[in-house]
Amino acid sequence: MTEDLSAVARFLYEAGTLKQTKRTGWWMAGVRDPESVAEHSWRTALLATIIAKLEGADPARAAYLAVWHDSQETRTGDVNHLGKKYAPGADPRAVTADQVAGMPEILASAVRDLVAEYEEKETAEAICARDADKLECMIQGVEYKAQGYENAQRWVDNSRARLTTRSANELADAVLATGSLDWLRAALGEKRS
């Protein structure tokens, strides 16, 4: 390969900052040390594959969109819902264009295209990835609530209400009917009390 990959290398360091970038909305719920944007994006990608498969969409494409859905927050930070009321967010497409400037065009155009697809909300995969984002927030709220953060219920309710696909809604019902440690009980062969 003869192309200069220094812009890609810079972006990889930039993307690493999402491991320390906290999801700020949780602070309003009283969560002292909320998840990072990277942690949120990881489970969102898993959920996107599940929802897409159940919806008959391309799970790999939905996961691809979900992995990149908050990548712009390296530059904007995680602006929560209340903050957006006072400082409307930057266009993710414009931020992405700046982030990929100088990268080989084959990479830059791929990233620009998938961020545009996610933001346009028109493909089945984008719809599934967006539902995955909301469902991940709901699940995280359930987990925070189980840790004693009662104010997280607002995020559970709001996220649940914003789901659009049949599969995401059915999965949300299953999540809400399941305890956050039921997976451990099942793995140990225990019954839920």
N, C-alpha and C positions, 0 to 999 in steps of 0.2 A: 504494500500500500504506500503510495507516494503522497497522499494528502496529509496536510497538517492537522493533527488531532488535538492541538493545544486548547482550542475552544471547547472540545468535548471534555478534556481533562479538567478544565476550569469548571464546567457545568457539573461534573461529578462531585467535585468538592462543594460546590454550591448546593447541590441536592442533599448532601450530607447534613446540611444545617437543619433540614426538616426533622432530623432525629432529636434535635433540641428545641424545636419550635412547638410550644404548647398550644393546645386547642383552647382558646381563651374563653369561650362561652361557658365552659365548666367552672371557671372561677366564680361566675354569678350564682352557680348552684352551691358554692361553698367548697368545691373540691380543691384541696390545697396543692396537689401535684397531679394535674390532669395529664392525660395521654398526649403524646406528640402527634404532629401531623403525619409523620412517617408510620407510626403505630396504627393510626386510624386508616391510612391508605392501604396498609397490608391487609387488614381484615376486610376492607371494602373490596379489594381485588378478589379475595376468596368468595365473598358474597356475590360479586358480579358474575363469577363463573357459575355459581349455583343457580342464581335467578335466570341467567341467560339459558342455561341448559334446560331448565324447567319451562321456559317460555319458547323454546325452539329457536333461539338466537345463537349466534356464535360465541361460545363461552370464552375463547381465547381473545377475541376482539373486545368483548366487554371487560375482561380483566385488564387488558392493555389500556383501555380508556380509564379505568378506575385507578390504575397505578399512577397515571399522569394527572388526574383530575385536580389535585391541589398543588401541583409542582410550582405554580406561580407564587405560592406563599413564601418562597425563599426571598422574594423581593417585596412582597406586600405585607407579610405577616399574616396571621390568622385573624381576620377581621370578623368578629362575631355579629350576630343578627342585629343587635342594638347598635353597634358601631357603624354598620352600613346605613343606618338611618341618618347619621350625621356626616359620614364620609363615604359616599357611594364608592363601591369597589372599582378598582382598575379593570379594564377589559382583559380577561385572561388571555385572549388571542394576542393582544398587543404586548403583554408581559412576556408571553412565550416567544414572540418574534424577537424581542431583545435578548432573551436567554439563549436562543439558538443561533444568534448572529455569529458568523465566522465559522460555524460548523460546516462540514461537507454537506452540500445541498441535499444529498440523498437522505441524510439524517435530519437536517433542519426541516425539510418539507414534510417528512413523515411525522415529526412531532407537531408541527403547526397544523397539519391536517387532522390529526387525532384530537387535539385540543378544540379545534373548530367543530368537529363532529360532536364531541361531548357537549359543548356550549349550545349548539343548534338544537339539540334534544329531538332529533327527527328519526334517527335509525333505531331499530330494535335494541341494538347493543348499547347505544347511548342511554336509552330509557332504562335499560336494565342496570347500567352502571350508576345512573342517578338514583335509582331505587336502592341500590346497594349502599350508596353513601348515606341515605336516610336511615336505612335499616341498621347500618353499623352504629350510627349515633343512638338509635333506640336501644340496641343491645348494650352499648357502653353505659347508657343511662340506667338500665336495669342493674348492671354490675355495680355502678356507683351507689345506687339506691341500696343494694344489698350490703354495701360497706358503711351504710349509715347516712348517706347524703340524700335525705328525703326530698330536697328541692330538685333533684334530678328527675322527678316524676314529670315535670313540665316538658323536659326534653324527650322523655319517653312518649308522652301524649302527642306532642307536636310532630315528632318524627313519624310516628305511626300514622297520623292523619295525612301525611304528605306522600305516602306510597301510592303508586298508580297501577302496577302490574298485579295480576291475579296471584302469581307465584310469590311475590314479595309480601302481599297481604296475608296469604296463607302461612308463609314462613313466619311472619310477625306474630300471628296467632299462636303458632307452635312455640315460638320463643317465649311469649308471655305466659304460656301454660307450663313452661319448663323452668325448674330452678337452676340458678347459675352454677350450682355444683352437682347437678344431676349427672353430668358426664363422668364425674369422678366416682359417684356411687355406682353407676352402670359398669365402669371399668373394674371396680372392685367386687362386682357381683352383689352389691347391696340393693335393698329395696328402698324407695323414697318413703320417708316417714311423714 
